[in-house]
Amino acid sequence: MKQDNSIVYIMTGGPGAGKTTLLDELNKNGLETVPEEGRKIIKEQIDSNGEGLPWINKELFAELMFKESVKSYLKISQMNNVGPVFFDRGILDTLGYMRLENIPIPAFMEAKAKEMVYHNNVFILPPWKEIYENDQERKQTIEKAILTFECMKEIYQEYGYNLIEVPKSAVESRARFILDTLSYTN
């Protein structure tokens, strides 16, 4: 079954820009959201004393993220009668991470990224120093967050996506911006 990518949206950007908070707000507005795979993997790896952590084994972490991103995409693509779905990062985010960390990207990953497409409009959240926080899963500096933002911007553009920058504002305003952009009304 070919995915109807017209309803499958990506939220991307660097860490700590408010993606998860914004997705939680969209979810409160009745929209389907898919959580970030990276944070889930980090929690699982910490709980199991695994090595697939970005500060221990970046390559393994990238492989796990890619696998989980593909699985999430396939799960959504098999659902019927679903409205707009918002992913906290997509398959290309893994490729962007690999590029940022100078990890060679296998041809099969590039092929999968071309095959498993999302809506052409991708929402990107810019770095926002005032809200940036570190936690158990987020150990990057704000400088690394800025580099990640630039890398995500670059890779999504290379794959032909149209980036829509979400303004820095209160979460409710950000959610309204997204809904207005989609011409979606509650």
HELIX and SHEET records of a PDB file:
HELIX    1   1 ASN A    5  ILE A    7  5                                   3    
HELIX    2   2 LYS A   19  LYS A   28  1                                  10    
HELIX    3   3 GLU A   37  ASP A   47  1                                  11    
HELIX    4   4 LYS A   58  SER A   77  1                                  20    
HELIX    5   5 ILE A   91  LEU A  100  1                                  10    
HELIX    6   6 ALA A  107  GLU A  115  1                                   9    
HELIX    7   7 ILE A  142  GLU A  158  1                                  17    
HELIX    8   8 VAL A  171  LEU A  182  1                                  12    
SHEET    1   A 5 GLU A  32  VAL A  34  0                                        
SHEET    2   A 5 VAL A  85  ASP A  88  1                                        
SHEET    3   A 5 VAL A   8  GLY A  13  1                                        
SHEET    4   A 5 ASN A 121  LEU A 125  1                                        
SHEET    5   A 5 ASN A 162  GLU A 165  1                                        
END                                                                             
